[in-house]
Amino acid sequence: MPVFRLTDTLLFPNPEFAEPDGLLAIGGDLSPARLIMAYSQGIFPWFSEGDPILWWSPAPRLALFPPEFHLPRRLRRTIASGTFTVTADTAFATVVAACATASGRSEKGTWITPAIQQAYCQLHELGFAHSIECWQEGQLAGGLYGICLDRIFFGESMFTKVSDGSKVALATLVQQALQRNIALIDCQMTTEHLLRFGAREIPREVFQAQLDEYIDRCLPQQKWRLL
C-alpha cells in the first residue's frame, strides 16, 4: 500500500490502508482541527525532530477497558499510604516536557518534539487534552497526558521520577475513567508493562467500532478536577 501524502485539506485516508507497521500518511500540520480529526479516526502523529509529520494507525491496537484494569496489591497499598498527592490538569505543560525527557529520551531522540509539545498544550487550553500529575513532597514525581474525545481517552505518554509515580497516575486515570463514563483508554502500542495492568490487543475493526460507538461529538471539556 502507498503511504498517503496529506494536503492542506483536512482529510485522512481510511485507517485500513495503513502499512503493516501502522504508517498511514505523511505531511499536513499539527493544527487542533487536524489532530482532533485524526484521533477521532484512530490516527495519531509520531515522528522525530527534523522528520516530516508521520501519521499512524497500528493494528492490532492496545486498549485498556477501565473495568478490566488490574491493580496490584502492592500498588493499592502505595496509593492508600498517601505517599503521593495526585492532581489533574494543574501542570499539563510540565508533564508533557517531563515525558519528552523521560528515561533518556532526550539523548536517544524523542517524538515529543517542541512542535508536538506546543500542539498538545494548545489542545489542553482548548479543553481536549488532559494530564494526571503525581506529587511527592511538592515535587512532580510522575504523570501522564492524553486526549479525551467523548468517551475515549487516547493515552499519549507517561513518565516517572520516583518509583511508582507513573503507576499511581495510571491508576488514577482509570478511576477517573470509571467515574466519567469513559469506556476505553487507547494505549496505542503494545508494551509488556501495560499488559500487566490489564490492557489487551484488539483487532482494527473492533477498535474502529469502539470509536464509532463512543465518540458522538468532539466537544471540549472543562479542565479536569479529580472526582
N, C-alpha and C positions, 0 to 999 in steps of 0.2 A: 504493500500500500504506500502511496506517496505521502509525505508529510505536507500538510496544507500550510500555505503562506497566507497569513491574515492581512487584510487591508484596513483602511480607516473605518469601514463599515462594521458595526457591532454585530458580528455573526461568527459562530463557531461551527465547524463540521460535526456531524454526528459522532459521539464518542466511540461507536462501534468500529470506526475506521482507524482507530489508534494502532500504532505499531505494536508488536508483541511485548515490547518493553514499556508500553504505555504512552510513548510520544505521539502526540496528535497534531500539533500545529506549531508554527514559528511566527514571531513578529507581533504586531499590534502594539498595545500600550498597557499601562497598569492603572488606567482610569477607574474610578469607583464603579461606573456603569459596566465596564467590561469585566471587572473582577466579579461583581455580583452575578452577571450573566454566566460567567464561567462556572462559578461554584454551584449555581442552581442547576447546571447540567452535569455536575460531577467532574469538572475540569479545574486544574489549578496550575499556577506558574511555578517553575522550578528551573533555575539556571544560575550560572556562576557569574561573577563580576567580569565584564568585558565581553560576555557572550550575548547573542540576541535572546529575546524573551522566548522561552520554550514552554509549551502548554502540554500537560499530561493528563491522561485518564487511564490509570493502570487497572488491570483485571487479572486475577480476582482482586477484590477490594477488601482491605481490613476494616472491619466495623465492630464497634462496641455498642451493644444494646444495653442501656443502663440497668435493667433488671438482672442481666447476666453478669454484672460486674463481680469479680471475686476480690474480697477484701481480706487479705491475710491477717491472722490473729495478731501477729507482731505489729503490723501497721495499725490495726484497730487500737492496740494499747498505746501506741505512739500518739495517735490522734486524741485519745481520751486523756492522756497525761497533760495536755496543754502546753507541750514543749513549743509548739508553733502557734502563731496567730495568723489566721487566714482572712484575706480580703478579696474583693473583686473590683476590677476597673478603677483601682486607685493609682496604679503605676504602670499603665499599659506600655508606654514607650520604653521604660526601663526594662520591663520583662522582655520585650522584643530584642532590645540591644543585648541583654544577657544571653538570650537564646543564640544570637549571632556569634557569640564568642565562647559558648559552652563547649567543654571538652576539647579545647584546642581547635575549634572550627576556624578561628581567625587565621591560624597558621596554615591549616590544610586547605583553606578556601571554603567559603560559606555561601549557601544560596540566599541567606538573609542579607542581601546587599543593601547599601544605603537607599537605593531606589525602592526596594521591597519594604524596608522599614518605613519610609515616607508614605508609601501607598497604604500600608495597613494601619498606620497611625491616622491617616485620613479616613479610612473606613471606621476606625474606632470613634472618631469625632462625629461621624455621621450616624452612629448607632448600630453598625453591623459587625464590628469586631469587639471581642471581649477578652479579658485576662483574669486569671486567678493568681493571686500573689500569696506566698507563704513567707512569713517573717519569723525571725528569731532574734530576740534582744534588739529590736528596732532595725535589724539589717535584713535585706532581702535574701532569703535562704533558698528559694526555688519558685517556680511558677510555670505557667503555660499560657498560650493565647490561641485564638482561632476565630472563625467566622460563624455567626449564627444566623441562619435563614429559616424563619418559621419554626419548624420542629426538628431541625437537624443542625448539629454543631459540627463544623468542619475543623478538626484539630490541626494546627499548623506546626507548632514546635513546643518543647518544654526544656527546662534546664534545672539543674540543682547545684547549689554551692555547699549545702550541708546535707549529710546523709538523710534520705527520706523526704527532702524538701519537695521534689517534683512529684513523689508518690502521694504525699498529702494533698498537693494541688490537684492531682488527678482524681483522688477520692472525693474531694470537694466538688470538682466539676460534675462527677457522676451524681452526687447528692443534689446539686442544683438542677441537673437534667431531669431527675425524677420529680422534683418539685415544680419545675417549669414546663412539664409535659413535653420535654424533648425526647423524641423516640429513638434517635440514633446519633452516635458520635462517630464521625468518619475519621479513621486513623490513617488513611491513605495507603502507606506502605507497610508490609508485614514485618514485624520485629518480634523476637522471642520475648522481649520484655513485656510488650502489650498482650501477647498471647497468654502470658501467665496471669494477667488480670481479667481474663475472660473475653478478650476480643477474638473474633474469628473471621476467616475469609469467606466472602460471599461472591457468587458469580456476578458479572457485569449486569446481566438482565435483572437480577434480584436487586442490586444496588440502584439501578435506574428506576425500577418500580418503586423503591423506597422514596426516591426524590420526587417522583410524580405524586405519591400519596401524601407526603409530609411537608412539601413546600407548596403552599397555596398562593401566598402573596409575599414578595420580598420586601417587607416593610422594616424600617429601622426600629430599634428598641431603645428604651431608656438605659442609661448606664446601670449595670447590674449592681445590686447590693445583695449580700448573702441572705437567703430566705431561711 
